Amino acid sequence: MTEPEASAKTASLRRFDLTERVLHWVTALDVLTLIATGAILYIPAFSVRVGRRLLIENIHTLTGVLALVPLLVALCGRWGVMLRKDVTRLTRFDQREWRWFDRTRRMKLELGKFNPGQKLNAVLSVSGLVVLLFTGLVLRFPNPFPLPIRQGATFVHDWFAFFVALLVFGHIGFALFHPRALMSMLCGRIDRGWAERNAPAWVREHDLERERSRAERSLG
């Protein structure tokens, strides 16, 4: 192994590109705004204390309508290449990965870039936001809809809001408990040692892509 190759083996790996990091933090700000304004609208003590209910309603509605826009924009064009690969990873469950939820069998699995908990959180969070968007539109513009649909939308919106809030705060807790993973969402890179312990299949994939790119450049 040459010196450059040895250096590459010990270097940090790029885990998230700029598009993914911007998307993550914009979406985080959006969702936290939804949770805060929703709590003000839903809890009378907060509503009375803050006041300006119409303004809070408008902020909540606008933020909710725009919640999925950053994701759609990030998925388009050349800037979304790495994001599209990660979306594919997040939405594919290997049958063996369900064993990860059994702690006694977890260590026997060789995981990819995302563990099954992260995959499940991503799928549930995006699904929850979609449900909240459509039920929120029914609540904000109720006139075209009959009373049973409006009542059902209220029930579903309230419970999904609570569910998504739990997912968000759980995600924040896990991120604070795993600072290296959190830093990778800030700076984009993760040290190789962490990756080999937590995502060995992804490290092999990364190295194969690196070798393939190097071979293509040499042939070119």
C-alpha positions as CSV (number, residue, x, y, z in Angstrom):
1,M,0.0,0.0,0.0
2,T,1.4,3.4,-1.0
3,E,1.6,6.3,1.4
4,P,-1.4,8.1,-0.2
5,E,-3.5,5.0,0.1
6,A,-2.5,4.5,3.7
7,S,-3.4,8.1,4.4
8,A,-6.8,7.6,2.7
9,K,-7.5,4.6,5.0
10,T,-7.0,6.7,8.1
11,A,-8.8,9.8,6.8
12,S,-12.3,10.9,7.7
13,L,-15.1,10.0,5.4
14,R,-17.6,12.4,3.8
15,R,-20.9,11.5,5.4
16,F,-23.2,14.3,4.3
17,D,-22.7,16.9,1.6
18,L,-23.7,20.6,1.8
19,T,-27.1,20.0,0.3
20,E,-28.0,17.4,2.9
21,R,-26.7,19.5,5.8
22,V,-28.6,22.6,4.7
23,L,-31.8,20.6,4.1
24,H,-31.4,19.0,7.6
25,W,-31.1,22.3,9.5
26,V,-33.7,24.2,7.4
27,T,-36.2,21.3,8.0
28,A,-35.2,21.2,11.7
29,L,-36.0,25.0,12.1
30,D,-39.2,24.5,10.2
31,V,-40.4,21.6,12.3
32,L,-39.4,23.3,15.6
33,T,-41.4,26.4,14.5
34,L,-44.4,24.2,13.8
35,I,-44.1,22.5,17.2
36,A,-43.8,25.9,19.0
37,T,-46.6,27.6,17.2
38,G,-48.8,24.5,17.4
39,A,-48.3,24.3,21.2
40,I,-49.2,28.0,21.5
41,L,-52.4,27.4,19.5
42,Y,-53.3,24.2,21.3
43,I,-52.5,24.9,25.0
44,P,-54.8,27.7,26.4
45,A,-52.2,28.9,28.9
46,F,-49.6,29.4,26.2
47,S,-52.2,31.1,23.9
48,V,-53.3,33.6,26.5
49,R,-49.7,34.3,27.5
50,V,-48.4,34.9,24.0
51,G,-51.5,36.5,22.5
52,R,-51.7,37.6,18.8
53,R,-53.4,34.3,17.9
54,L,-54.1,35.3,14.2
55,L,-50.3,36.0,13.7
56,I,-49.4,32.6,15.3
57,E,-52.0,30.8,13.1
58,N,-50.6,32.4,10.0
59,I,-47.0,31.5,10.9
60,H,-48.1,27.9,11.7
61,T,-50.0,27.6,8.4
62,L,-47.2,29.1,6.2
63,T,-44.5,27.0,7.9
64,G,-46.6,23.9,7.5
65,V,-47.3,24.5,3.8
66,L,-43.5,25.1,3.2
67,A,-42.4,22.1,5.4
68,L,-41.7,19.7,2.5
69,V,-40.6,22.3,-0.1
70,P,-36.9,22.2,1.0
71,L,-36.9,18.4,0.5
72,L,-38.4,18.6,-2.9
73,V,-36.0,21.4,-4.0
74,A,-33.0,19.5,-2.6
75,L,-33.9,16.3,-4.5
76,C,-33.8,18.2,-7.8
77,G,-30.8,18.8,-10.0
78,R,-27.1,17.9,-9.7
79,W,-26.9,19.3,-6.1
80,G,-29.1,16.4,-4.9
81,V,-27.1,13.4,-6.1
82,M,-25.9,12.4,-2.7
83,L,-29.2,13.1,-1.1
84,R,-31.0,10.8,-3.6
85,K,-28.6,8.0,-2.8
86,D,-29.3,8.5,0.9
87,V,-33.0,8.6,0.4
88,T,-32.7,5.2,-1.3
89,R,-30.7,3.9,1.6
90,L,-33.2,5.2,4.1
91,T,-36.3,3.7,2.4
92,R,-34.8,0.2,1.9
93,F,-35.0,-2.3,4.7
94,D,-33.1,-5.5,4.5
95,Q,-35.1,-8.3,6.2
96,R,-32.1,-9.0,8.5
97,E,-32.1,-5.4,9.7
98,W,-35.2,-5.9,11.8
99,R,-33.0,-8.0,14.1
100,W,-31.3,-4.7,15.0
101,F,-34.2,-3.9,17.3
102,D,-33.3,-7.0,19.4
103,R,-30.3,-5.8,21.4
104,T,-29.1,-9.4,21.9
105,R,-28.7,-9.8,18.1
106,R,-27.6,-6.3,17.2
107,M,-23.9,-6.8,17.3
108,K,-24.1,-9.6,14.7
109,L,-25.2,-7.2,12.0
110,E,-23.0,-5.3,9.6
111,L,-24.9,-2.1,9.0
112,G,-24.8,0.3,6.1
113,K,-24.7,4.1,6.3
114,F,-27.9,4.3,8.4
115,N,-29.0,1.9,11.1
116,P,-32.6,0.6,11.1
117,G,-33.6,3.1,13.9
118,Q,-32.5,6.0,11.7
119,K,-34.4,4.6,8.7
120,L,-37.6,4.1,10.7
121,N,-37.4,7.6,12.2
122,A,-36.9,9.1,8.7
123,V,-39.8,7.3,7.2
124,L,-42.2,8.0,10.1
125,S,-41.1,11.7,10.3
126,V,-41.7,12.4,6.6
127,S,-45.0,10.4,6.6
128,G,-46.1,12.3,9.6
129,L,-45.4,15.6,8.0
130,V,-47.4,14.6,4.9
131,V,-50.4,13.7,7.0
132,L,-50.1,16.9,9.0
133,L,-49.9,19.0,5.8
134,F,-53.1,17.6,4.4
135,T,-55.1,17.6,7.6
136,G,-53.8,21.1,8.4
137,L,-55.1,22.3,5.1
138,V,-58.5,20.9,5.9
139,L,-58.5,22.7,9.2
140,R,-57.3,26.0,7.7
141,F,-59.7,26.0,4.8
142,P,-62.7,24.0,6.2
143,N,-65.5,25.3,4.0
144,P,-65.3,22.8,1.1
145,F,-65.4,19.8,3.5
146,P,-68.3,18.3,5.4
147,L,-68.4,18.3,9.2
148,P,-67.3,14.6,9.6
149,I,-64.2,15.2,7.5
150,R,-63.3,18.3,9.5
151,Q,-63.8,16.5,12.8
152,G,-61.7,13.6,11.6
153,A,-59.0,15.9,10.4
154,T,-58.9,17.6,13.8
155,F,-58.5,14.3,15.6
156,V,-55.8,13.0,13.2
157,H,-53.9,16.3,13.1
158,D,-53.7,16.6,16.9
159,W,-52.5,13.0,17.4
160,F,-50.0,13.1,14.6
161,A,-48.6,16.4,15.8
162,F,-48.0,14.8,19.2
163,F,-46.4,11.8,17.5
164,V,-44.1,13.8,15.3
165,A,-43.1,16.0,18.3
166,L,-42.1,12.8,20.2
167,L,-40.0,11.7,17.2
168,V,-38.3,15.1,16.9
169,F,-37.4,15.3,20.6
170,G,-36.3,11.6,20.6
171,H,-34.1,12.4,17.6
172,I,-32.6,15.4,19.3
173,G,-31.9,13.3,22.4
174,F,-30.1,10.6,20.4
175,A,-28.1,13.2,18.5
176,L,-26.9,14.8,21.8
177,F,-26.0,11.3,23.1
178,H,-23.9,10.6,19.9
179,P,-21.9,13.8,19.4
180,R,-19.7,12.4,16.6
181,A,-22.8,11.6,14.5
182,L,-24.1,15.1,15.3
183,M,-20.9,16.7,14.3
184,S,-21.1,14.9,10.9
185,M,-24.3,16.8,10.3
186,L,-22.5,20.0,11.0
187,C,-19.2,19.6,9.2
188,G,-20.2,16.8,6.8
189,R,-17.4,14.3,7.8
190,I,-17.0,11.4,10.2
191,D,-13.8,9.7,11.3
192,R,-13.1,6.4,9.8
193,G,-12.8,4.6,13.1
194,W,-16.4,5.5,14.0
195,A,-17.6,4.5,10.6
196,E,-15.9,1.1,10.7
197,R,-17.5,0.3,14.1
198,N,-21.0,1.6,13.3
199,A,-21.4,1.3,9.5
200,P,-18.8,-1.2,8.2
201,A,-20.9,-2.0,5.1
202,W,-21.0,1.7,4.2
203,V,-17.2,1.9,4.6
204,R,-16.7,-1.0,2.1
205,E,-19.1,0.7,-0.3
206,H,-17.2,4.0,0.1
207,D,-13.8,2.4,-0.6
208,L,-15.1,0.5,-3.6
209,E,-16.6,3.7,-5.1
210,R,-13.2,5.5,-4.4
211,E,-11.3,2.8,-6.2
212,R,-13.7,2.8,-9.1
213,S,-13.4,6.5,-9.5
214,R,-9.6,6.3,-9.3
215,A,-9.6,3.6,-12.0
216,E,-11.9,5.6,-14.2
217,R,-9.6,8.7,-13.9
218,S,-6.5,6.6,-14.7
219,L,-8.1,5.2,-17.8
220,G,-9.4,8.6,-18.9
